[in-house]
């Protein structure tokens, strides 16, 4: 009995010590909660635009493409000098995106396989017109948002025509500039869960009806992100075309021109190809052709550039 009572006493003592050890921990946690409540972080809650939420649902589909990316630098010293001189003389700022667009359309017009659209699993459609999809920042539903503007038949338009078209789209009513504006109004009232069910069906239709691709997305895409900053740099886009061109920044560095080393201006360009449709050799030839057109100042309305227009290369044998 004496041994049992001593063990009970020892157990009660241990429990008492444990209870005493536990009490300070409770107090310390309560003190930490008080400290957390005293320390308030400054922040604000802003709405997440529904259009951005819809785009996040769409991105999952375009990520499934097998894209290859090429990062190049193109000498735009002559073209940039022309645009600066024209602005100094007239006060009008010509669109650099329009200049690259006319070069892109010309290069694709010479090889339309670069804008091939799927028609089911066994056929491709090659449109005669080069419809260039570009992004224009506009105010949509009270938020600054990029909208898709499509320059129709860019291969049949001059630099001036594309320039005026882009400038008009930047100021005209969004409903007129945005091809999907009529759908946007009813999408705003559709719950996201319904759109989540509808989107895979629409994406499936795009892959089987090239006319829908051409109408709502164009045949190729061009995005200019370099206009928002200075210096060289490339962008890696999320692609939804067979060919997408991303214009990065323009940087200065030494280069060789007419056998002389001088400071030149180089445009960073990312060229993204759907490798399921475009092979490496045609892509490389297209890159070289596009580079020649841009560096020569193709399409600029100036006498100093007329003698420098690039002659279309002889068509090589199919590889």
Secondary structure, 3 states (H helix, E strand, C coil): CHHHHHHHHHHHHHHHHHHHHHHHHHHHHHHHHHHHHHCCCCCCCCCCCHHHHHHHHHHHHHCCCCEEEEEEEEECHHHHHHHHHHHHHHCCCCCHHHHHHHHHHHHHHCCHHHHCEEECCCEEECCCCCCEEEEEEEEECCEEEEEEEEECCHHHCCHHHHHHHHHHHCCCCHHHHCCCHHHHHHHCCCCHHHHHHHHHHHHHHHCCCHHHHHHHHCCEEEEECHHHCCCCCCCCCCCCCCEEEEEEEEEEEEEEECCEEEEEEEEEEEEEEECCCCCHHHHHHHHHHHHHHHHHCCCCCCHHHHCCCCCCCCCCCCC
